[in-house]
Amino acid sequence: MSSLQTQALKKLAVLGPAATLVFLCSTFADSACGQAVAEAAGANSVSAGVGSSMKAITMPKIPASGAGASTAPSSSPHLIASAGPPPEETNRKSLEASAGKDAGKLLLRATPVEGQIWVNGKIVGKTPMLLVLSPGKYQIEMRGSRGQTGKRSIDLLPHETRELAVKLDALYPARVTAAAH
């Protein structure tokens, strides 16, 4: 193909869409409709050019580092697992370590039987549980596996042993019935 033919094809490639645009604008006599067609044609030709010139995005390889990082190829360096004990064990041990010589004991139970125990906003484990705590006031919250909750405030005296049984109430009703009008 000669350079003259190549130039003619390039001009035709540019003039073809322009001629189509002029034809469509003249077909629609209403100026607002012609304007809309012109804008749509312009937007399509620009977006096609931009879309074809885009390159694929490549993500950089970041080596895994830090505590708990593994060498497995499928693991993410952003999801680093804690190498230590679970938070409930850490929180419980912290409370019991600060109990001191005047410590009291608190036996925690829930109905239904198994529920998570939160003392002053920190998870400490599941019911039933015996906690050794320093004397003082505590906010106890229990959460069941089906969204039930129960909250109590307790004031523990020195050398006191108490049992706290909390009935967990459903957060949402088990059934929904239509009201009769």
Buried (B, 14 or more C-beta within 10 A) or exposed (E): EEEEEEEEEEEEEEEEBEEEBEEBBEEBEEEEEBEEBBEEBEEEEEEEEEEEEEEEEEEEEEEBEEEEBEEEEEBEEEEBEEEEEEEBEBBBEEBBEEBEEEBBBBBBBBBEEEBBBBBEEBBBBBBBBEBBBBBEEBEBBBBBEEEBBBEEEBEBEEEBEBEBBBEBEEEEEEEEEEEEE
